[in-house]
């Protein structure tokens, strides 16, 4: 099989070969809908909220995943190891929660106060930070309170055992820089 040609020093996506870009743009919801059992679909939707937040980086070639941890500064607290988005901890009706999961696994959900959205990828466990289009369902304003990562513990999650390692920043606790370094 012949490798696609591209200009030296340029990533392959600039040549019109968009297979990596096409793959990264795929939505997770159609994959979930392939399972006939409603309970399996519900479980996969719920489990999508435990994820790794990143941005697309098509310049990375296999065996590396085509992703980068270089998320926008205002969302750095989400980056790194697995992130639990905690949608079920938000004050949403069952119908609103279902709509949120469906949007997250398809076109994405808008992040309040930012020009970005979060969209769960067809690559299981990966969620991309992408520019929002303005058509996405918007996360509730207090969404950060439900999130838990290595660096961030939202106030709707279990509080940190050793609060001296964290700074209270209103809607959650941020791991102190001297501890994280």
N, C-alpha and C positions, 0 to 999 in steps of 0.2 A: 504494500500500500504506500503510495507516494505521499510524503509529508507536504502540507501546504507551504508554498513559498511566501516569504514576506521580506520587506526591506530590512537590510541589516540594521540592528540597533532599534528596530521598531517592534512593538508587540504584535502578535499575529492578528489581533482584532482590527487593526488598521487596514488590512488588505481586503476586506470583504468576507473573509472566512470568519463567520460569527458563531461557530459551533459552541465555543465556551460561553460566549455572551448569551446565546439562545438557551443554553442549559441553565445558566444562572438566572435568567428571566422567568423560567418556568415556575408555576404556582404549585403549592403543596396540596391544595384542596382537591384537585382532580385525582391525585394519587389516593387520597383518603377515600374518595367516593367509589373507588374500584372495589372496596370491600363491601360485600352485600349486607353484612350484619351491622345494624344500627349501633349496637353497643361497642363494636370495634371502632367504628367511625367516631363515636363520642370520645372514646378513650384516646385515640390518636390526636383528636383536636385538643383535648385537655393536656396531653403530654407535650404538645408542641410549645407550650409556655415555659418549659424547662429547656433552655436553649443556649447557644453560644452566639453572642451579638458581635457582628463584624461588618466589614464592607467588602464589596466584590473587588477582586484583583485578578483580572484575566491574564496578567503578565506571568503569574505563577503557573508553572507547568507540572503535570503529574510526575511523581506521586504526591506532590503537595496539593492541598486543597486551594482553589483559586480565590482565597480570601485573605484579608488583612485585618489586624486589630486596630488600625488607625481610624477609629470612629471620631466623629466631630467632638470637640472639646467638651461641649455641654452634655455629652452622653458618655464620657469616659468611664463613669461609674458602672456602666453596663458591660464594658469590655473585659476580656481576660477569660477566666475559666467559665464554667456554666453559670447561667443567670436564670433565676426563677422569677418570671414576670408576675406571678401571683394574681392573675385576673380574677380568680375566684374569691379573693379577699376584698375586692371592690364592692361597694354598695350598689349592685346591679341586680335587676330581676333576672330570672332564669332566661327569659326571652332576650334581654339585653346582653347577657353573658354569652348566649349562643351566637348572637349577631357579631359580637366582638371576636370570638374564636373563628367564626367563618371568615370575617374580614381579614384577620391576622394571617390566616392560611391561604388567602387568595390575593387580593390587591394590596393588602397591608392596612395598617392603622396609623392615622396621623398622630404625631407627638405634639401635645399642646405647647405653645410658646417656642416652637422650632419650625424650620422649613422642611422637616424630615418625617419619614414614616418608618415603621418597623414592618417587615414582611418576612414571614417564615418561608424558608427556601424548600425546594424539592430535595435538596441535600439535607436529609434528616439531621436535626440538632443545630442547624445554622439558621440564624435570622439576620437579614440584611438591614442596615440603615441606608435608606435611599432618599433622594429628593421626593417630597410629597407632590402630588398633582393637584390637591385641593378637592379631590373627589372621594377621598378615603373617609371611613368612619373615624371619628376622633376619639382618642382615649380620654377618659375622665380627667379633669384637672388634677386630681389627687392620685394619679396612677403610680407615682414614685413611692408612695406609702406602702404599696403592695409588693415592691421589688426586693429581692434579696440576691446579693452577689458576694464575692469574697470581700470587696471593698465597701459595699453599701448594704445597709439593713434598714428597710422601710419600716415606719412605725406601726404598720398593720401586720408585721411579721413578728416572730419571736425576738424579743430584745437581745442584744449581745450579752453574753455571760460576764465579760469583763469590759464594762463601759469605759474604763480608763484608756482603752486602746482606740476608742472612737470619739468623734466630735459630733455633738448634736447639732444638726443643720436645719432643724425645723420639721421637715417631713420624713426625716430618717437620720441614720447615724453613718457618718463617713469614717472609714478607717483612717487614722491619723497618718500623715505623710511619713513621719519618722518610723512608724511601725511598718508601713508598706514598702519602704525603700530597701 
